């Protein structure tokens, strides 16, 4: 519990909506999730630090913090309500004050160059950020200010742009000085402009970005547009890039990286996060991991505008309508409760479980260690994967996975992956031509054998005859892994338990996480148990299939790893494996 009277910043906290919001969240007066509490605690801690430590590089300027708030509330009017004036809510005051109020003690320029704002749908984030765009265009003290709304599609990019245009048009003051066309909003006095841009926009070069607003980055598949914009802010003294979104279903895109980084900043963990913290503001509203989605008393954690812009009874009515319809249920949980969800009710793992397995292990410690291999050859014109599974002393597993894909398939780009990054990080090899020669996989295992002790390798016998012969001739021990329920149910169940425990370590291999997000459970017959398959044609699972083969091989040698209270079907499967 925070005692305001004991703080050096007590008078400040008690004098404004932003500060009072932070204090009420931390003191439990406002029901909040873990991440919102951390953001508010971070703010109060840094206020205290800046007040008592003159060497602290940042200080808080109340005047700078309230410039954009005053601008929005004084000059802009709502465009989609009956209200006659704009009045920002306490959580919006908090976000605005943080983005603009923290400045360098040395230069006086803004501290934060990036802001990550994640809230549920319908909480007024687009209206608020449109107001920020208008402020950056006209009142932020920049000549030639270039402000852009950025999205994955032109239609999405125009949402905030259109909202800003409408706000300016409805303003008696701004409408006299700002020119609006289909191409943009222009403030000719300072030669400044606000325009929408999409990831497929041409002529992205030559920009000099003062503010970039990325709307709904949960739809982004790669960093192309993000990297372009971040590369165009270097000439500005105090640029600001805002990522504002709900969470989504795309686990392999930039949002997941930002979400993880934002969590690490708020947790104050990780060297990268600690370096980024000085320049990135983070505000995340979501229900907590153990919250029951049916418990409407926790919904306010993801919806800071509940009771103002959102009505709890309306949300409850919507939930009752959709909760028995899998796709609509997932959409509500995703958009309204701000939880990463999978695109299918029968997804093998949910996003939070995948993200839970985020440990990093020093691979240098694995040299000479025993491991178990697996590979999935699929079709030579498609993805091919191989992996090694290392049992670790704490009953967890390290997964070393690699994939290959032919150049021709990359050119079609059906999967919309960030191919360059995957290659640069060493997770993927793009093979010249139209197919993957199996010699690449053979050579990989040969190189791995020089570093590690590969006990044995599991494989799907349906597609591997020539490859298996060559590997056996070399000296590898290979065993069939029949792709049926009798063989796979036990290993599949055991793997899932390890994922749920957060005990699968893969050093955040983005390729592997993509495979995991694509795994769906299906039945081959009415009486059968569930087996893994892919969600759709272009949602591949080759890396997971390779792991499942490797884990099956591990369990052949270590059947006691299966807990004694497992279902009878699992025990039967293991007996089959042992035989």
C-alpha positions in Angstrom: 0.0 0.0 0.0 1.4 3.4 -1.0 1.3 6.1 1.6 1.1 9.3 -0.5 2.1 11.5 2.4 5.4 9.8 2.7 6.4 10.4 -0.9 8.3 13.4 -2.1 5.9 13.5 -5.1 2.7 13.3 -2.9 1.5 16.8 -3.9 2.0 16.0 -7.6 0.2 12.7 -7.3 -2.8 14.2 -5.6 -3.1 17.0 -8.1 -3.9 15.3 -11.4 -5.9 12.5 -13.0 -2.8 10.8 -14.3 -1.0 10.6 -10.9 -4.2 9.7 -9.0 -4.9 6.9 -11.5 -1.4 5.5 -10.8 -1.9 5.7 -7.0 -5.4 4.2 -7.1 -4.2 1.3 -9.3 -1.2 0.5 -7.0 -3.3 0.9 -3.9 -6.0 -1.5 -5.2 -8.8 1.1 -5.5 -9.0 0.3 -9.2 -9.2 -3.4 -10.1 -6.2 -4.0 -12.3 -4.2 -6.7 -13.9 -0.5 -7.4 -13.2 0.9 -5.4 -16.1 -1.2 -2.2 -15.4 -0.1 -2.4 -11.8 3.5 -2.7 -12.9 3.2 0.3 -15.3 1.8 2.5 -12.5 4.3 1.3 -9.9 7.1 2.0 -12.4 5.8 5.5 -12.9 5.6 6.2 -9.1 9.1 4.7 -8.5 10.7 6.8 -11.2 8.9 10.0 -10.0 10.4 9.3 -6.5 13.8 8.5 -8.0 13.9 11.7 -10.1 12.8 13.8 -7.1 15.5 12.6 -4.7 18.4 11.8 -7.1 19.8 14.7 -9.1 22.0 12.3 -11.1 19.0 10.4 -12.4 19.0 11.3 -16.2 15.2 11.9 -16.4 12.8 14.3 -14.8 9.1 14.8 -15.0 7.6 18.0 -16.3 4.0 18.6 -15.4 3.7 21.4 -18.0 5.0 19.2 -20.8 2.8 16.3 -19.7 -0.4 18.3 -19.9 0.3 20.1 -23.2 -1.3 17.3 -25.3 -4.0 16.6 -22.8 -5.0 20.3 -22.8 -4.8 20.5 -26.6 -7.1 17.5 -27.0 -9.6 18.5 -24.5 -9.7 22.2 -25.5 -9.6 22.0 -29.3 -11.1 18.7 -30.3 -14.6 17.2 -30.1 -15.8 13.6 -30.3 -16.8 12.5 -33.7 -18.9 9.5 -32.8 -20.9 10.4 -29.7 -23.3 13.0 -28.4 -20.7 14.6 -26.2 -19.8 18.2 -27.2 -16.2 18.2 -25.9 -13.4 15.7 -25.6 -12.6 14.6 -22.1 -9.9 12.0 -21.7 -10.4 9.3 -19.1 -7.9 8.7 -16.2 -6.1 5.9 -18.0 -5.7 8.1 -21.0 -4.3 10.9 -18.8 -1.8 8.4 -17.5 -0.7 7.3 -20.9 -0.4 10.9 -22.3 1.4 12.2 -19.2 4.0 9.4 -19.5 4.6 9.7 -23.2 5.1 13.5 -23.1 6.0 14.4 -19.5 9.3 12.5 -19.1 12.2 14.6 -20.4 16.0 14.5 -20.4 17.4 16.4 -17.4 20.3 17.4 -19.7 18.7 18.4 -23.0 15.0 18.9 -22.1 14.0 16.7 -25.0 11.4 13.9 -24.6 12.6 10.7 -23.0 10.4 8.1 -24.7 10.9 7.5 -28.4 8.5 4.5 -28.4 5.3 3.7 -26.6 3.5 0.3 -26.5 -0.2 0.7 -25.6 -2.2 -2.5 -25.5 -5.9 -2.3 -24.4 -9.1 -4.1 -25.2 -11.4 -3.1 -28.1 -13.7 -0.2 -27.8 -11.8 1.7 -25.0 -11.2 4.8 -27.1 -7.6 4.2 -28.0 -8.1 5.3 -31.7 -9.8 8.5 -30.6 -7.0 9.3 -28.2 -4.2 8.6 -30.7 -6.0 10.5 -33.4 -5.8 13.5 -31.1 -2.1 12.9 -30.6 -1.6 13.0 -34.3 -3.4 16.4 -34.5 -1.2 17.6 -31.7 2.1 16.4 -33.3 1.0 18.1 -36.5 0.2 21.5 -35.1 1.4 22.1 -31.5 4.5 19.9 -30.8 7.0 22.6 -31.8 8.3 20.9 -34.9 8.7 22.5 -38.3 8.1 20.2 -41.2 6.7 17.6 -38.9 5.8 14.4 -40.8 3.2 12.3 -39.0 2.0 9.0 -40.3 -0.6 6.5 -39.4 0.8 3.1 -40.2 -1.0 -0.3 -40.6 -0.8 -3.6 -42.4 -3.4 -2.5 -44.9 -4.5 0.9 -46.5 -8.0 0.5 -45.0 -6.7 0.0 -41.5 -4.2 2.9 -41.9 -7.1 5.2 -42.8 -9.1 4.5 -39.6 -7.0 6.8 -37.3 -6.3 9.1 -40.2 -10.1 9.5 -40.9 -10.7 10.0 -37.2 -8.0 12.7 -37.0 -9.4 14.4 -40.1 -12.9 14.5 -38.6 -11.7 15.8 -35.3 -9.8 18.7 -37.0 -12.8 19.4 -39.3 -15.1 19.6 -36.4 -12.8 22.0 -34.5 -13.7 25.7 -34.8 -10.1 26.7 -34.2 -8.1 24.0 -36.0 -10.4 23.9 -39.1 -9.3 27.6 -39.8 -5.7 26.7 -40.0 -5.5 23.1 -41.2 -6.1 21.9 -44.8 -7.7 18.5 -45.4 -7.5 16.5 -48.6 -7.8 12.9 -49.6 -4.0 12.7 -49.5 -3.5 14.0 -46.0 -4.0 16.7 -43.3 -1.7 19.6 -43.8 -0.6 22.4 -41.5 0.9 24.8 -44.0 2.2 27.3 -41.3 5.0 24.9 -40.4 4.9 22.8 -43.6 3.7 19.8 -41.6 1.6 16.9 -42.7 -0.3 13.8 -41.5 -0.8 10.9 -43.9 -1.8 7.2 -43.8 0.7 4.6 -45.0 0.4 0.8 -45.3 3.0 -1.9 -45.4 2.5 -2.3 -49.2 2.9 1.4 -49.8 5.4 2.5 -52.4 8.0 5.2 -52.1 8.7 4.8 -48.4 12.1 6.4 -48.8 12.8 10.0 -48.2 10.6 10.3 -45.1 11.6 12.4 -42.1 9.3 11.1 -39.4 8.4 13.1 -36.3 5.6 10.7 -35.2 4.6 7.3 -36.4 1.4 5.6 -35.1 1.2 1.9 -35.8 -2.4 0.9 -35.5 -3.3 -2.8 -34.7 0.2 -4.2 -35.2 -1.2 -7.5 -34.2 -1.9 -7.9 -37.9 1.8 -7.4 -38.9 3.7 -10.4 -40.1 7.1 -8.8 -40.4 9.2 -5.8 -39.5 9.5 -4.3 -43.0 7.4 -1.1 -42.4 8.4 -0.8 -38.7 12.1 -0.9 -39.6 11.6 1.7 -42.4 9.9 4.1 -40.0 12.4 3.6 -37.2 15.2 4.3 -39.6 13.5 7.7 -40.5 13.4 9.3 -37.1 17.1 9.9 -36.6 17.0 13.5 -37.8 14.4 14.5 -35.2 15.2 15.7 -31.7 12.3 14.1 -30.0 10.4 11.7 -32.3 7.8 9.3 -31.0 6.6 6.0 -32.4 3.4 4.6 -30.9 2.3 1.0 -31.2 -1.4 0.8 -30.2 -3.4 -2.4 -30.5 -5.3 -5.2 -29.0 -3.7 -8.6 -28.8 -4.4 -11.0 -31.6 -3.8 -14.4 -33.1 -0.5 -13.9 -34.9 2.2 -15.4 -32.7 5.0 -15.1 -35.2 4.7 -11.4 -35.9 6.2 -8.2 -34.3 3.5 -7.8 -31.7 4.6 -11.0 -29.9 8.1 -9.6 -29.7 6.9 -6.3 -28.5 4.6 -8.0 -26.0 7.4 -10.1 -24.6 9.8 -7.1 -24.5 7.1 -4.9 -22.8 6.6 -7.6 -20.1 10.3 -7.8 -19.5 10.5 -4.0 -19.2 7.8 -4.0 -16.6 9.3 -7.0 -14.9 12.7 -5.3 -15.0 14.3 -8.4 -16.4 16.7 -9.1 -19.2 19.6 -7.0 -20.5 17.8 -6.0 -23.7 14.7 -4.9 -21.8 16.7 -2.9 -19.3 18.4 -1.0 -22.1 15.1 -0.5 -23.9 13.4 0.7 -20.8 14.9 4.2 -20.9 13.3 4.9 -24.2 10.1 2.8 -24.3 6.9 3.5 -22.3 4.8 0.4 -21.8 1.1 0.1 -20.9 -0.6 -3.2 -21.1 -4.2 -4.0 -20.0 -5.2 -7.6 -20.0 -6.9 -10.1 -17.7 -4.4 -12.2 -15.6 -3.3 -15.7 -16.5 -5.4 -17.4 -13.8 -8.5 -15.3 -14.2 -11.7 -17.1 -15.2 -13.0 -15.5 -18.5 -16.5 -16.1 -17.3 -15.9 -13.9 -14.2 -17.0 -10.5 -15.4 -15.6 -8.8 -12.3 -12.1 -9.1 -13.8 -13.1 -7.7 -17.3 -12.1 -4.2 -16.2 -8.5 -5.3 -16.1 -8.5 -5.3 -20.0 -11.0 -2.5 -20.4 -10.0 0.7 -18.6 -12.9 2.6 -20.1 -15.5 0.2 -18.5 -18.3 2.3 -17.1 -17.6 5.2 -19.4 -17.2 4.1 -23.0 -18.1 0.5 -22.4 -21.2 -0.9 -20.5 -20.7 -4.0 -18.4 -24.3 -5.2 -19.1 -23.7 -4.9 -22.9 -20.5 -7.0 -22.6 -22.3 -9.6 -20.5 -25.1 -9.9 -23.0 -22.5 -10.3 -25.8 -20.6 -13.0 -23.9 -23.8 -15.0 -23.3 -24.5 -14.9 -27.0 -21.1 -16.0 -28.2 -19.6 -18.2 -25.5 -20.9 -21.5 -27.0 -19.7 -20.6 -30.5 -15.9 -21.4 -30.6 -14.8 -18.9 -33.1 -16.9 -16.0 -31.7 -16.0 -17.0 -28.1 -12.3 -16.8 -29.0 -12.8 -13.5 -30.7 -14.4 -12.0 -27.5 -11.6 -13.3 -25.3 -9.1 -11.9 -27.8 -10.6 -8.5 -28.5 -12.4 -7.7 -25.3 -10.4 -9.5 -22.6 -7.1 -8.8 -24.5 -5.7 -12.3 -24.5 -3.7 -13.9 -27.3 -6.0 -16.6 -28.7 -5.5 -19.3 -31.3 -7.6 -19.4 -34.4 -9.1 -22.7 -33.5 -10.8 -24.1 -30.4 -8.8 -27.4 -30.8 -5.4 -25.7 -31.0 -2.8 -27.9 -29.2 -1.4 -25.0 -27.2 -2.8 -21.6 -26.4 -0.5 -18.5 -26.9 0.1 -17.9 -23.2 1.4 -21.5 -22.8 3.7 -21.1 -25.8 5.0 -17.8 -24.4 5.5 -19.4 -21.0 8.3 -21.5 -22.4 10.6 -18.6 -22.8 13.7 -19.6 -20.9 17.1 -19.2 -22.5 19.8 -21.8 -22.0 23.4 -21.5 -22.9 24.0 -24.0 -25.6 27.7 -24.1 -24.8 26.7 -26.2 -21.8 25.3 -28.9 -24.1 28.5 -29.8 -25.8 29.0 -33.5 -25.4 25.5 -34.0 -23.9 23.2 -36.9 -24.8 20.2 -36.0 -27.0 17.5 -37.6 -29.1 16.8 -36.7 -32.7 13.8 -36.5 -35.0 13.1 -35.3 -38.5 10.0 -34.6 -40.7 10.8 -34.7 -44.4 7.3 -33.9 -45.6 7.5 -33.1 -49.4 10.8 -32.0 -50.9 9.0 -28.9 -52.4 7.9 -27.8 -48.9 9.3 -27.2 -45.4 11.6 -29.8 -43.9 12.6 -29.9 -40.3 15.0 -31.7 -37.9 15.5 -31.4 -34.2 17.5 -32.6 -31.2 15.9 -32.9 -27.8 18.2 -32.6 -24.8 17.0 -33.8 -21.3 18.1 -31.2 -18.8 18.9 -31.8 -15.1 15.7 -30.0 -13.9 13.4 -32.3 -15.8 13.0 -29.8 -18.6 14.0 -30.2 -22.3 16.1 -28.1 -24.6 14.9 -28.3 -28.2 17.4 -27.5 -31.0 15.3 -27.2 -34.2 16.3 -26.3 -37.7 14.2 -26.0 -40.9 14.9 -25.9 -44.7 12.7 -24.5 -47.4 13.2 -24.2 -51.2 13.8 -20.8 -52.7 10.8 -21.2 -55.0 8.4 -21.6 -52.1 9.8 -18.4 -50.4 9.1 -16.4 -53.6 5.4 -17.4 -53.5 5.4 -16.2 -49.8 2.1 -17.9 -48.9 3.2 -18.2 -45.3 4.0 -14.5 -44.9 7.0 -15.2 -42.7 9.8 -12.8 -41.9 12.2 -15.0 -44.0 15.2 -12.7 -43.6 15.1 -12.6 -39.9 14.6 -16.4 -39.6 17.7 -17.0 -41.8 19.8 -14.4 -40.0 19.0 -16.0 -36.6 20.1 -19.4 -37.8 16.6 -21.0 -37.6 16.0 -21.5 -41.3 18.0 -22.3 -44.4 16.6 -21.3 -47.8 17.8 -23.9 -50.3 18.4 -22.8 -54.0 16.0 -24.1 -56.5 12.6 -25.9 -56.3 13.1 -28.6 -53.7 15.1 -29.5 -50.6 17.6 -32.3 -51.2 17.7 -34.6 -48.2 21.5 -34.3 -48.1 21.0 -31.0 -46.3 19.3 -32.8 -43.4 21.9 -35.6 -43.4 24.7 -33.1 -43.3 23.1 -31.2 -40.4 22.9 -34.4 -38.3 26.5 -35.1 -39.1 27.6 -31.7 -37.9 25.5 -32.0 -34.8 27.0 -35.4 -34.0 30.4 -33.6 -33.8 29.1 -31.5 -31.0 26.6 -33.7 -29.2 26.0 -37.4 -28.4 23.0 -38.4 -30.5 21.6 -41.5 -28.9 19.0 -42.3 -31.5 16.7 -40.7 -34.0 13.0 -41.1 -34.6 11.4 -40.7 -38.0 8.2 -41.2 -39.9 8.9 -44.2 -42.1 6.4 -43.2 -44.8 8.7 -40.7 -46.5 12.2 -41.5 -45.5 13.5 -44.7 -47.1 16.6 -43.3 -49.0 17.5 -40.9 -46.2 17.3 -43.6 -43.5 19.5 -46.0 -45.5 22.2 -43.3 -45.8 22.0 -42.3 -42.1 22.2 -45.9 -41.0 25.2 -46.5 -43.2 26.9 -43.6 -41.6 26.3 -45.1 -38.1 23.2 -43.3 -36.8 20.7 -45.4 -34.8 17.2 -44.8 -36.3 13.8 -46.1 -35.2 10.4 -45.9 -36.9 7.8 -43.7 -35.3 4.5 -44.9 -36.6 2.1 -41.9 -37.1 -0.9 -43.3 -35.3 -2.7 -42.9 -32.0 -1.3 -46.0 -30.5 2.3 -44.7 -30.8 1.8 -40.9 -30.5 -0.8 -40.4 -27.8 1.5 -40.9 -24.9 4.4 -38.7 -26.2 1.9 -36.1 -27.2 0.3 -35.9 -23.8 3.7 -35.9 -22.1 4.9 -33.1 -24.3 1.8 -31.0 -23.6 2.4 -31.4 -19.8 5.9 -30.1 -20.3 4.7 -27.1 -22.3 2.1 -26.4 -19.6 4.8 -26.5 -17.0 7.0 -24.1 -19.0 9.7 -26.7 -19.2 10.4 -26.7 -23.0 13.4 -24.5 -23.7 14.1 -23.4 -27.3 15.8 -20.0 -26.8 12.8 -18.3 -28.3 13.2 -19.8 -31.7 10.6 -17.9 -33.7 10.4 -20.6 -36.4 9.6 -23.2 -33.8 7.0 -21.0 -32.0 5.3 -20.6 -35.4 5.1 -24.3 -35.8 3.6 -24.7 -32.3 1.0 -22.1 -33.0 -0.2 -24.0 -36.1 -0.8 -27.4 -34.4 -4.4 -28.5 -34.2 -5.8 -31.7 -32.7 -8.1 -33.8 -34.8 -9.7 -37.2 -34.7 -9.2 -39.7 -37.6 -12.3 -41.6 -36.5 -15.1 -41.2 -34.0 -13.5 -43.5 -31.4 -10.0 -42.3 -31.9 -7.9 -40.1 -29.6 -6.7 -36.7 -30.9 -3.7 -36.4 -33.1 -1.8 -33.4 -34.3 -2.4 -31.8 -37.7 -2.0 -28.3 -39.2 -4.6 -25.6 -38.9 -4.6 -24.9 -42.6 -2.7 -25.4 -45.8 -0.1 -22.8 -45.2 0.2 -23.2 -41.4 3.0 -25.7 -41.2 3.8 -28.0 -38.2 7.0 -29.7 -39.5 9.1 -28.6 -36.6 6.6 -29.8 -34.1 6.4 -33.2 -35.9 10.2 -33.5 -35.7 10.1 -32.8 -32.0 7.3 -35.3 -31.4 9.4 -38.0 -33.2 12.4 -37.1 -31.0 10.3 -37.1 -27.8 8.9 -40.5 -28.7 12.4 -41.7 -29.1 13.4 -40.3 -25.7 10.4 -42.0 -24.0 11.4 -45.4 -25.5 14.6 -45.1 -23.5 13.0 -43.5 -20.4 9.5 -44.9 -20.0 9.5 -44.0 -16.3 9.3 -40.3 -17.3 5.6 -40.8 -17.8 3.9 -40.1 -14.4 2.1 -43.2 -12.9 -1.2 -41.4 -12.8 -1.4 -40.9 -16.6 -4.4 -42.3 -18.4 -4.6 -46.0 -19.3 -4.4 -45.2 -23.0 -1.0 -43.6 -22.4 0.3 -46.6 -20.5 -0.8 -48.9 -23.2 0.9 -46.8 -25.8 4.1 -46.9 -23.8 4.0 -50.6 -23.6 3.7 -50.7 -27.3 6.6 -48.4 -27.7 8.8 -50.5 -25.4 8.0 -53.6 -27.5 
